[in-house]
Amino acid sequence: MRKKSDLPVKICPICKRPFAWRKKWRKDWQKVIYCSEKCRRNNHTTKPVKETSAQSCLLI
C-alpha cells in the first residue's frame, strides 16, 4: 500500500490548493483539473476582481 505522501499531486486552478490522486481518478488522472465538484462549477463564474477607488489611489 502506498503512503499518501507518495501519491501524485496537482494544484487546483480555482482554489490554488493541492490535491492528491484518488482511486476513482485512476483511469483519467491526466484529465483531472479541479479538486472538487464545487471548484469545477465555480470555474465559469469566477471573474477578475474589479479595482476599487481606494485601490486606485494607492497605485498613484
Rosetta blueprint (number, residue, H / E / L):
1 M L
2 R L
3 K L
4 K H
5 S H
6 D H
7 L L
8 P L
9 V E
10 K E
11 I E
12 C L
13 P L
14 I L
15 C L
16 K L
17 R L
18 P E
19 F E
20 A E
21 W L
22 R L
23 K H
24 K H
25 W H
26 R L
27 K L
28 D L
29 W H
30 Q H
31 K H
32 V L
33 I L
34 Y L
35 C L
36 S L
37 E H
38 K H
39 C H
40 R H
41 R H
42 N H
43 N L
44 H L
45 T L
46 T L
47 K L
48 P L
49 V L
50 K L
51 E L
52 T L
53 S H
54 A H
55 Q H
56 S H
57 C H
58 L H
59 L H
60 I L
